[in-house]
Amino acid sequence: MTGKAVFLLIGSVMLGTSALMFGGKQSSFESQSEQSEYQATVIARDIAESGYDEILSQVKLEKMSAVQTRSDISMLDGSYDQNVTANLYGDLDIQVDGGFAGVTQTITSNVIFAAPFPAAISLSDDEVDADAYGSSYAVSGLDGRAPSRSTGNGFLRPIAGIVTDDAHLPALLSEFNASRVVGANNEDGSAAEPSVQNGFDKAFYETIYNEAVLNVNNTIPAGTPTAVRESSFISAASSSSASNPKIIRVEGPLTVTSSVHGHGLLLVEDGDLNINSNDFRWEGLVLVRKQNVDTVRVNLGLNTEIHGAFVGYSVAGGSDPDDCAADFEIDDHTTTVVSDSFRVNVKVLGAAISMGGSYDMPVTLKVKVAGQIFEPFGDWDYAVTANVNTGNSGAIYEWAPTTIFPPNSNVNIYGRSWKKKKSSYSGNYNSHWTVHMQKATDTMDDQLYALADGDNVPNVGGYLGQYSVQDFVADYIDTGTNKMTMEESEAVYLYELGVNEPSSSAFDLQDLVVIVTFTRASATTGGGTEATACSGGGGGGTNRIEFTMSNNASVRYSAEAIAKLGQTLDTISDAIKVVVTSDESATSLQ
């Protein structure tokens, strides 16, 4: 090998060695860079997670007050930004950006509020009569999303489908089908018994009620005509939304026959709730509370949907019914109340009258108390819209105002029957009718009959197969004596609004049957001193809730829908849980 060759070989070796050394240094530099980037990413992630945990804790404590934007908060030689925005009450978007050494870690999430509740349906009273019809009704204690916001399952644990008192548990277990009432202890409907439990907590619902009456958005007062009641309710419900739930208070009965989609708390006091619209959906709470009447009837008709919960219960009047019976007398054809002050309850037990069997004749009524005119079931000049003639259906109309009337006031009930102006008219419009006959308790004669405790029941059959007097007052008859058995505060009035002659076969005294209850505003002690407030309407009878679900009616627990009321009711707000529905994380380099 020549010297030149040796020189070239040595040069090549040295060059190769230099190349290896340079390559090694480059690999070392790249590794250190990647490691630094990785470390920066980890620290940025830790900063972002710390900032996220901090704002999530703040949301849990402050709820909607946590909505804010905070920037450049220092941490670990880096910083983070927080941004909490509200989609609506109880629905928040959170974004936290954690930054360190040119690396940004972003966490985004959505959280909602969810309010736990005892049961999808809660029922309590001295007597609870519950019925469910068909095979497609549904009661679910499985948490579900509020339909106006999302679909699918919610996030809280299952609760009872139905909660009631110990005494009513066996009856409700036997009435409802296990596959139709699901929830705790029967999540998939395959258990031997429906999800029905005891443990009704009246104090909890009373707290909600007491808060609600102080924050009412719309009130439909007692005495409002039936048609106006429904239109007023529909108007109030239509103004509600998931972002603006309303508390709607209805004093007395509510019948809904039109389409309604509402949000918030529907509170019905001392009256029946009859939903028969075929398109009723409520998100939130429906609460029926009674105090001044013996019985309320709840009918959840076809396709009724409640997403949230339903509650029905009674509270005691706080005094002995005997002490609350207002003294009254029927004198000179006028009902005179002689208590210091009183409430009145008017209940239509029935009405049945026809024009010789060719068509049913409408019956309307009005009430005059202390000189004031009330038309509780609609304008009595409108034969169709205010008609209380339900024939043999067994339907009952009731008016239980909360007004306290002064002593020595006259109370009169006016009844009126209607006939068609022309036989060819369909009778579907108010204009098709004209007054046939009118009677009032201030002009009593053979066509108006009053019954009190211990009186004999008239032995008169119903004309053309209609219900008789005995049928309409059956709940007030002692079957052993065939005499009326009533409270001292009650009187029954029987109206003949078809014919004048008692000898006529059509003279049956049941064209309109009304029971009136007079209750003292305050009970008295033996010395005449006022003691406690009287409940004012039931007359001391048995307290009962009648609850009915029709086919395709449903009550489904939704903690999200209930939580929307937290913006108004502290009881709900205090119970709210914050639920993370989704979260994502992403890294970016500057």
Secondary structure as GFF3:
##gff-version 3
##sequence-region A 1 590
A	DSSP	alpha_helix	3	62	.	.	.	ID=ss1
A	DSSP	three_ten_helix	63	66	.	.	.	ID=ss2
A	DSSP	beta_strand	69	75	.	.	.	ID=ss3
A	DSSP	beta_strand	78	88	.	.	.	ID=ss4
A	DSSP	beta_strand	91	100	.	.	.	ID=ss5
A	DSSP	beta_strand	103	114	.	.	.	ID=ss6
A	DSSP	beta_strand	119	124	.	.	.	ID=ss7
A	DSSP	beta_strand	127	132	.	.	.	ID=ss8
A	DSSP	beta_strand	138	140	.	.	.	ID=ss9
A	DSSP	beta_strand	160	164	.	.	.	ID=ss10
A	DSSP	three_ten_helix	166	168	.	.	.	ID=ss11
A	DSSP	alpha_helix	169	175	.	.	.	ID=ss12
A	DSSP	beta_strand	181	182	.	.	.	ID=ss13
A	DSSP	beta_strand	196	198	.	.	.	ID=ss14
A	DSSP	alpha_helix	202	212	.	.	.	ID=ss15
A	DSSP	beta_strand	218	220	.	.	.	ID=ss16
A	DSSP	alpha_helix	226	238	.	.	.	ID=ss17
A	DSSP	beta_strand	246	251	.	.	.	ID=ss18
A	DSSP	beta_strand	254	256	.	.	.	ID=ss19
A	DSSP	beta_strand	260	269	.	.	.	ID=ss20
A	DSSP	beta_strand	273	275	.	.	.	ID=ss21
A	DSSP	beta_strand	280	290	.	.	.	ID=ss22
A	DSSP	beta_strand	295	300	.	.	.	ID=ss23
A	DSSP	beta_strand	304	314	.	.	.	ID=ss24
A	DSSP	alpha_helix	321	324	.	.	.	ID=ss25
A	DSSP	beta_strand	328	331	.	.	.	ID=ss26
A	DSSP	beta_strand	334	337	.	.	.	ID=ss27
A	DSSP	beta_strand	342	350	.	.	.	ID=ss28
A	DSSP	beta_strand	363	369	.	.	.	ID=ss29
A	DSSP	beta_strand	372	374	.	.	.	ID=ss30
A	DSSP	beta_strand	397	399	.	.	.	ID=ss31
A	DSSP	beta_strand	410	420	.	.	.	ID=ss32
A	DSSP	three_ten_helix	430	432	.	.	.	ID=ss33
A	DSSP	beta_strand	433	440	.	.	.	ID=ss34
A	DSSP	three_ten_helix	441	443	.	.	.	ID=ss35
A	DSSP	beta_strand	448	451	.	.	.	ID=ss36
A	DSSP	three_ten_helix	463	465	.	.	.	ID=ss37
A	DSSP	alpha_helix	469	472	.	.	.	ID=ss38
A	DSSP	three_ten_helix	474	476	.	.	.	ID=ss39
A	DSSP	beta_strand	477	478	.	.	.	ID=ss40
A	DSSP	beta_strand	483	484	.	.	.	ID=ss41
A	DSSP	beta_strand	490	495	.	.	.	ID=ss42
A	DSSP	beta_strand	512	520	.	.	.	ID=ss43
A	DSSP	beta_strand	522	524	.	.	.	ID=ss44
A	DSSP	beta_strand	530	533	.	.	.	ID=ss45
A	DSSP	beta_strand	544	549	.	.	.	ID=ss46
A	DSSP	beta_strand	554	557	.	.	.	ID=ss47
A	DSSP	alpha_helix	559	563	.	.	.	ID=ss48
A	DSSP	three_ten_helix	564	567	.	.	.	ID=ss49
A	DSSP	alpha_helix	570	575	.	.	.	ID=ss50
A	DSSP	beta_strand	577	589	.	.	.	ID=ss51
###
